[in-house]
């Protein structure tokens, strides 16, 4: 006998309901499985990477070094063993006569490497102005800085920090500085090194001027090293430090955390570190922030420790 139409419809409806229930159960099972997998992934996820690393700029110990209480060769060891810092920034003033001494430079590199300390950069001072018009003085300054690029390569750095002292009108100085920075960057290209400029007095502390120099230089290896404290242009003019940081950070390849003194809560008394570091991180910067203590009330050792503690506290707040 042939089944009635009603029986066929009823059978079909029952079968459809059964399939639908099965599909829902499968969906619930798949969803539950996906949720469990996500939960497991979340529970085993690695902690977020720190928003910035912390390094030690050698200038923080300038009095100790000038007094011969610490030898330049022992800077990496001091940073690691005394302060627990594993990234350093040299200043050429403390070994200026060693720029071409390969044995000395290789020894510095080995000492740092053996301790697991990274050498990030060398700050170059006293090697001639890079804002000169074409001529003998510019050529000499360029040659001097090229030698430090070669030395920085031996040390394992990513950059040298230079100054952009200018001559002539602001427009002329910007053009001359940009030309020299581009010339040095071409030398740095072959070495894998950057040439970065700090706001370091004069027109270079006018952040809008220095940002303009970066645009004129227009080279990927030319950048800035914004310093929290160096915004005194001269002649009674002081650039707004927070506006300045915001203007310089798009070009930053290193950052200097200048500090002078601290209150009872551990905050820097001259600079709003939280505001500064928010600007640093908001710019997408994830490199090292170098401690550069320059105060007089605390000892150099205590000033470095206080700066490090504040940088760590704010980094933890941001994570």
C-alpha positions, 0 to 999 in steps of 0.5 A, a space after each residue: 500500500 502506498 502511504 498517505 500524503 499526511 503520513 509522508 508529511 508527518 514523517 518528513 516533519 519528524 525527520 526534519 526536526 531530528 536533523 535540526 536538533 542534530 545540527 543545533 547540537 553539533 553547533 553547540 558542540 562546535 561553539 563550546 569546543 571553540 570557546 574552550 580552545 579560546 579559553 585555553 589560549 587565553 590561559 596560556 597566552 604570553 604576557 604583553 611585551 613591555 611598552 619600552 625597554 630601559 637603558 642607561 646613558 653614560 652621561 648619568 655617570 659623568 662625574 664618576 667617570 671624570 673622577 676616575 672612580 669608574 673606567 670607561 671599560 667597566 661601564 657595561 659591567 656597572 650598568 648590569 651589576 649595580 643597576 640591573 640594566 642590560 642596555 647602554 649608551 656610550 658618550 664619546 667624550 670618555 674615550 675620544 682618543 680610541 675612535 680608531 683603536 680597533 683592539 679597544 673597541 673590540 674589547 668594549 664590545 666583548 665585555 658587554 656581550 659577555 654580560 648580555 648587555 646591548 650597546 645601543 648607541 654612541 653620543 657624539 660631542 665635540 667633533 664639529 658642527 653639522 650645520 656649516 655651509 659647504 667648506 673645510 669646516 663641514 668636511 672636517 666635521 663629516 670626516 670626524 663623524 664618519 669615524 664614529 660611525 665606523 667605531 659604532 659598528 664595531 661596538 654593535 650599535 644601531 645609531 650614533 647621536 649627533 648634534 645639529 648646531 647650525 650657522 646662518 639663518 634658521 632656514 640656512 642652518 636647517 638646509 646645511 644640517 639636513 645635507 650633512 645628516 643625509 651625507 652621514 646616513 649614506 655612510 651609515 647605510 653601508 654599516 646598517 647604522 642610523 644618524 640621530 639628532 638630539 634636541 641639545 640646545 640652540 635651534 635644535 631645542 626648537 622642536 618645530 625647527 628640528 622636525 623640519 630638518 628631519 623632513 628636509 633630510 628625508 632619509 630613513 636612517 636619519 632620525 631624532 633622539 628626543 630628550 625630556 629636558 633639553 628644550 632651552 633654545 637660548 636668549 630666554 626662549 624655552 620650547 614647550 617640552 610636551 609639544 616638542 616631544 609630540 613633534 619629535 617622536 614621529 622621527 625617534 629612533 631612541 629616547 632620553 629620559 632626562 631627570 633632575 630630582 624626585 619627590 617623596 612619591 618618587 615622581 620627577 619634580 621638573 618633568 611629568 614623566 607619565 605625560 611624557 611616556 604616554 606621548 612616547 608610547 602613543 607615537 608607536 615607539 617601542 625601543 629603549 628609553 635611556 636614563 640620563 640623570 643630571 641632578 645634584 641633590 642625589 648621588 649619580 647612583 641614587 639618581 639612576 636608581 630613582 629614574 629607573 624605578 619611576 620608568 618601571 612603575 609607569 611601564 607597569 601602569 601602562 601594561 
